[in-house]
Amino acid sequence: MIKNIKYYLFIITLLFSSTKLLFAFDIYPQLGYRRAGTSALTFLKIGIGSRAASMGGAFVGIADDASCLYWNPAGAAQMKQSEFYSSRIEWPAGIKYDFLGIVYKMSSNYSFGFSAGFLHTDPMNVTTEYMPHGTGEQFYYSDLFLAATVSQKITQQFSWGLTFKYVEESIADVSSKTPMIDIGTYYWTGFKSLRFAVSLTNFGSEVMINGKFAKPVIEGGTVDVKYKGFPLPTIFRIGTAMEIFDSKLNKMTVSGQLNHPVDNAETFSIGFENVLAQKLFIRGGVNLNNPEEKFNLGVGIKLPVREKAILFDYSYSNMSYLTDVQRFTLKITL
C-alpha cells in the first residue's frame, strides 16, 4: 500500500512539476489567439485517429486503443489486447498525414508501444517576386516523428505512461530535428465508470532550424536568412469520460476535455460514442472555442475474427475556412 502511494506521489509530482516549468519559462498562452504561429513542428497538433477526431478530440479520458500513443501514453496499460493501428488523414491543400502504431501487452500491468507519423505533400514549384509562375525548380515539405512508449498500471485504478519522440521537419534545404517527451496519467475514480486523465505532450526545449535559404533582393544577388529557436507545440490536456449506459446491445460513452496549448487559446472538447451490438459505432463531437472547426462525425465497424477483431473507422470534420478533413483508420487486435 505504501509503495503504491509513493508511485502516485512520484507521478503526480513529475507531471505538475512539468507544468510549473511551463509557467516558469512563460510559454503558457497569455494572449490567446495572438500567440498563433509562435511554435514550430505544429503538425504534432493534428489529432490522430478517426475515433478520437470524430469525438471532437475529447479522447484523453478514453485512450483505450493504440491511438493512445498520441493522446495519452497511460492508456496503453489500460488496453486488454495488443493492437496494430494505421491511420491516414486527408488534410487541406492536398497534404497527407500517415500514422502507424503498435501496442504490445507484456503483461496485465505493462505495455510497450512504438509509433511513427509522416506528413507529406506533392512537389511544389519554387516561385520568386520576378517569377511568380515558377522558376522551373521544385521543393518538398515533410514532417516525421518516431516514438517509443512505456506504460504501467500501478494499481487497478491508476496507470501512467511516458513517450520518447524524435521529430524532424524538412522544407527544401531547411530542416529542424529535436527530441521531446509525452507523459500521461489515467485514473478510475471508483464512481461507476468515471475516469480522469491528464496528459502533457510535445514537451522539450526549443527547436533550432538548420540550413540556409537565399532570399533574392531587388538590387540583385541574395541575402542569407538566419533563424532563431522556436518553442515546441506543447499541449496540456485534462479529460474525463463515463458510460451513460452499458449493455451488450447498446453502450453510450460521453467525454469532455480541456485543451491548453502553448500557442493558442484554450479550447474545450466534448464528444460521444454509441456502440450498437458491440459491432457498429456512431460518434460525434465538437471543439468549443475553436473557430477553425465546426463539428465532427464518425462511424466504425468491428469484424470479429475468432478471438481477435478487425475494426474500420471513418471520421469527417467540418472546417470553417479550409476544406473539410477526412480520416481513415484500420485497427487489428493481436
QUIRAUR-V310840 format. One record per helix or strand. SS is the DSSP state (2 for helix, 1 for strand). FROM is the first residue (numbers start at 1). LEN is the number of residues. If there is no record, write none. Layout:
ss: <SS/SS>
from: <FROM/FROM>
len: <LEN/LEN>
This chain:
ss: <2/2/1/2/2/2/2/1/2/1/1/1/1/1/1/1/1/1/1/1/1/1/1/1/1/1/1/1/1>
from: <2/32/39/42/50/68/73/83/92/95/110/124/138/141/158/174/195/207/209/214/222/230/235/250/267/280/293/308/325>
len: <23/4/2/4/5/4/6/9/3/11/11/2/2/13/14/15/9/1/2/3/3/3/12/12/10/9/13/12/9>
